[in-house]
């Protein structure tokens, strides 16, 4: 699949998830909560990265609130400005102050003292545009997650963190092509199923 075909697939899958009604989105979020809240991977993790849903992404907000009630340390991505173009994970505070990043997505006001190194996280819940049953992920095309977790390719056999892609079932395709820089996921959780791979 060349770059143009990849872009066309990305547009098609983004359109499919945006077409879901608010009620369908809410139901998917609740099913996601049920899929993960009792899962051993979630229950044993103390440091968990979430994301704020955007552009029709499946919303992990209910799961985030559940994690906070359990006293887990919850983090959100923070994008640094050009030219660094990096993503960091910052711990959420009860009285969190917010800003909008250059993509228009809300994120915590930058505070380096609250940021965790990506390898210190235990579980990372990642948004995606498309996925297949082999755990291949099609992202938005910015490469933020791939760059942030590239260290995993150099540390074979090292346990952390576990990377789970979250998606609506309508985002599944038969097979996605992979590139050398793609970081494989440890599993996919949709509103319909949990696929653990490693």
C-alpha positions in Angstrom: 0.0 0.0 0.0 1.5 3.3 -1.1 1.2 6.6 0.7 -1.8 7.7 -1.4 -3.7 4.5 -0.6 -2.8 4.8 3.1 -4.2 8.3 3.1 -7.3 7.2 1.4 -7.9 4.4 3.9 -7.2 6.9 6.7 -9.9 9.2 5.3 -12.4 6.4 4.9 -11.9 5.0 8.5 -12.0 8.5 10.1 -15.3 9.1 8.2 -16.7 5.8 9.6 -16.0 6.7 13.2 -17.2 10.3 12.8 -20.5 8.9 11.4 -21.3 7.2 14.7 -24.1 9.0 16.6 -23.6 10.5 20.1 -25.6 7.6 21.5 -23.4 5.0 19.7 -20.3 6.8 20.9 -21.6 6.8 24.5 -22.5 3.1 24.3 -19.1 2.3 22.8 -17.4 4.2 25.7 -19.4 2.2 28.3 -18.6 -1.1 26.5 -14.9 -0.1 26.5 -15.1 0.5 30.3 -16.6 -3.0 30.8 -14.0 -4.6 28.5 -11.1 -3.1 30.4 -12.1 -2.2 34.0 -11.8 -5.8 35.2 -9.0 -6.9 32.9 -5.8 -8.0 34.8 -3.7 -5.8 32.7 -5.6 -2.7 33.7 -6.1 -3.8 37.4 -2.4 -4.4 38.0 -1.2 -1.2 36.3 -0.6 1.9 38.6 0.7 4.3 35.9 -1.6 4.5 32.9 -1.6 6.9 30.0 -4.9 7.8 28.4 -5.9 10.3 25.7 -8.8 12.7 25.2 -11.1 11.5 22.4 -11.1 13.7 19.3 -12.4 13.3 15.7 -14.8 10.4 16.5 -12.2 8.3 18.5 -13.6 5.9 21.0 -13.7 7.7 24.3 -11.8 6.3 27.3 -13.1 9.1 29.6 -15.3 6.7 31.7 -12.3 4.4 32.2 -10.1 7.4 33.1 -12.6 8.4 35.8 -12.7 4.8 37.1 -8.9 4.7 37.2 -8.8 8.0 39.2 -11.3 6.6 41.7 -9.0 3.6 42.2 -6.1 5.9 43.0 -4.1 5.1 39.8 -1.7 7.7 38.4 -3.3 8.8 35.1 -1.4 10.6 32.4 -2.3 12.4 29.2 -0.1 13.2 26.1 1.3 16.7 25.8 2.8 17.8 22.4 5.8 20.0 22.5 6.1 22.7 19.9 7.9 22.8 16.6 10.7 21.8 15.8 11.0 19.3 18.7 7.7 17.7 17.7 7.7 15.4 20.7 5.0 13.8 22.8 5.4 13.5 26.6 3.0 12.1 29.2 1.9 14.4 32.0 0.2 13.3 35.2 -3.3 14.7 35.7 -4.0 16.9 38.7 -7.4 17.2 40.5 -7.5 21.0 39.7 -6.0 20.5 36.2 -5.5 23.6 34.0 -5.9 23.1 30.3 -4.7 24.5 27.0 -5.3 23.5 23.3 -2.4 22.2 21.3 -1.8 23.1 17.7 -4.2 20.3 16.6 -7.0 21.9 18.6 -6.9 19.1 21.2 -7.1 19.9 24.9 -4.1 18.9 26.9 -2.8 19.7 30.4 -0.9 22.9 30.8 2.8 22.0 30.4 4.5 21.1 33.7 7.7 19.1 33.2 7.8 18.2 36.9 4.6 16.1 36.4 5.9 14.3 33.3 6.8 10.6 33.3 9.4 9.0 31.0 7.5 6.7 28.6 9.3 3.6 29.8 8.1 4.2 33.3 4.4 3.9 32.3 2.9 0.5 32.8 -0.1 0.7 30.4 -0.6 3.1 27.4 -4.0 3.4 25.9 -3.5 4.7 22.3 -6.0 6.1 19.8 -5.9 4.8 16.3 -7.6 5.2 12.9 -7.5 1.6 11.8 -6.3 -1.8 13.0 -6.1 -5.4 12.0 -6.2 -8.6 14.1 -2.4 -8.9 13.9 -2.1 -5.7 16.0 -1.0 -3.4 13.2 -2.2 0.2 13.8 -2.9 3.0 11.4 -2.5 6.3 13.2 -3.3 9.9 12.2 0.0 10.1 10.3 2.0 12.3 12.7 4.1 9.5 14.1 4.0 10.8 17.7 3.4 7.4 19.3 5.9 5.6 17.0 8.6 8.1 17.9 7.8 8.1 21.6 7.9 4.3 21.9 10.7 3.6 19.3 12.9 2.6 22.2 10.9 -0.7 22.4 12.5 -1.9 19.2 15.9 -1.6 20.8 14.9 -3.4 24.0 13.6 -6.7 22.9 12.3 -8.9 25.8 11.8 -5.8 28.0 8.3 -5.8 29.6 7.1 -2.3 29.8 5.0 -0.5 28.9 2.1 -2.4 27.5 0.6 -0.6 24.4 -3.1 -1.1 23.8 -4.8 0.5 20.8 -8.5 1.5 21.4 -11.0 1.6 18.6 -14.5 1.2 17.4 -15.1 -2.1 15.7 -15.9 -0.3 12.5 -12.2 0.7 12.3 -11.0 -2.9 11.8 -9.7 -3.9 8.4 -8.5 -7.3 7.1 -4.8 -6.4 6.9 -2.7 -3.3 7.3 0.7 -2.8 5.7 3.5 -2.0 8.1 6.5 0.3 7.9 9.9 -0.2 9.5 9.2 2.6 12.0 5.7 1.2 13.1 5.8 0.2 16.7 3.7 -3.0 17.2 0.9 -3.0 19.7 0.5 -5.5 22.6 -3.2 -5.6 22.0 -6.3 -4.0 20.6 -9.5 -3.2 22.6 -12.6 -2.3 20.7 -16.1 -1.8 21.9 -16.7 -5.5 20.9 -13.5 -7.4 21.7 -10.1 -7.6 23.4 -7.3 -8.9 21.2 -4.1 -9.6 23.2 -1.1 -10.3 21.0 2.1 -10.4 23.1 
